[in-house]
């Protein structure tokens, strides 16, 4: 799907988001019962789709925070990932979009 250099850029951005998560009051989020879904988690899942490819992502078990979470939908993540790469046509454009998205308030 992407070459090694492009994949590395996605991995670097995953690391940035992971190291500097936003507080829930600083990002879009939703709660249902004991479950939570937020913008940072969605961004991470889309980036993981790019890193692992469609088949790799489909077979990758979700992180503990998303196990049994009814708001987490791998098919929806895949659909969004494909739409974004079609719109921006390269990893740099997608990452820039996410950077701008993360600077917006909730």
C-alpha positions in Angstrom: 0.0 0.0 0.0 2.8 2.4 1.0 6.5 2.3 0.6 8.9 2.0 3.6 9.5 5.7 3.9 5.8 6.5 3.8 5.0 3.8 6.4 7.7 5.3 8.6 6.0 8.7 8.5 2.8 7.1 9.6 4.6 5.3 12.4 6.3 8.5 13.6 2.9 10.3 13.7 1.4 7.4 15.6 4.1 7.8 18.2 3.4 11.6 18.4 -0.3 11.1 19.0 0.4 8.3 21.5 3.0 10.3 23.4 0.8 13.5 23.5 -2.9 12.4 23.8 -5.4 15.2 24.2 -7.6 15.4 27.2 -11.2 14.4 26.5 -12.4 17.9 27.0 -10.0 19.0 24.3 -11.3 16.7 21.6 -14.5 15.3 20.2 -15.6 12.3 22.2 -18.6 10.2 22.9 -19.6 8.0 25.8 -22.1 5.1 25.8 -22.5 3.3 29.1 -19.0 2.4 30.2 -17.5 2.8 26.7 -15.7 5.8 25.2 -14.7 6.8 21.7 -12.7 9.8 20.8 -11.0 11.6 18.0 -7.4 10.6 19.0 -8.4 6.9 19.0 -10.0 7.2 15.6 -6.9 8.9 14.2 -4.7 6.1 15.6 -6.8 3.4 14.1 -6.8 5.0 10.7 -3.0 5.3 10.9 -2.7 1.7 11.9 -4.8 0.8 8.8 -2.2 2.5 6.6 0.7 0.9 8.4 -0.7 -2.7 8.4 -2.6 -2.6 5.1 -6.3 -3.7 4.7 -5.7 -7.4 5.4 -3.2 -6.8 8.3 -5.5 -4.3 9.9 -8.6 -6.6 9.6 -6.7 -9.3 11.4 -5.1 -7.2 14.1 -6.8 -7.5 17.5 -8.0 -4.2 18.9 -6.2 -2.6 21.8 -7.7 -3.3 25.3 -9.5 0.1 25.4 -11.5 -0.9 22.3 -12.3 -4.5 23.0 -16.0 -5.0 23.0 -16.5 -1.3 22.4 -19.7 -1.0 20.4 -18.6 2.4 19.0 -15.4 0.9 17.4 -16.0 -0.4 13.9 -13.1 -1.7 11.9 -15.0 -1.5 8.7 -15.9 2.1 9.3 -12.2 2.9 10.0 -11.2 1.2 6.7 -13.8 3.2 4.8 -12.6 6.5 6.4 -8.9 5.6 5.7 -9.6 4.9 2.1 -11.6 8.1 1.7 -8.8 10.2 3.2 -6.1 8.7 1.1 -8.2 9.3 -2.0 -8.8 12.9 -1.0 -5.3 13.8 0.0 -3.5 11.3 -2.3 -0.4 10.9 -0.2 0.7 10.3 3.5 1.9 13.8 4.0 -1.5 15.2 3.2 -3.3 12.8 5.5 -0.8 13.6 8.4 -1.2 17.3 7.9 -5.0 16.9 7.9 -4.7 15.0 11.2 -2.3 17.7 12.7 -4.9 20.4 11.9 -7.7 18.3 13.2 -5.9 17.8 16.5 -5.4 21.5 17.0 -9.1 22.2 16.8 -11.0 22.4 20.1 -13.7 19.9 21.0 
